[in-house]
Amino acid sequence: MVCLFHLKMLLFFVAAILSLRPTFTISKWLKALDVAGTLPQPESVRFVRKWIMVQAHIIPVIAVIAVFWARGM
């Protein structure tokens, strides 16, 4: 039971840390769009998209762990 809690918290913090880089990058893109009207490079978009996809795959695992933890498994 405690192991599931620690795993859930670990994944939560990993997801939070993974969200920092895309957040700052998208903020930088919005500033560049407002100032110069430029769009980000396609490879930069792909890079940020990969980070977001990894985070999007971690979050459902957190929910599944919460279900197992609640049922006492």
Sequence and secondary structure as in RCSB ss.txt:
>XXXX:A:sequence
MVCLFHLKMLLFFVAAILSLRPTFTISKWLKALDVAGTLPQPESVRFVRKWIMVQAHIIPVIAVIAVFWARGM
>XXXX:A:secstr
 HHHHHHHHHHHHHHHHHHHHHHHHHHHHHHHHHHH     HHHHHHHHHHHHHHHHHHHHHHHHHHHHHTT 
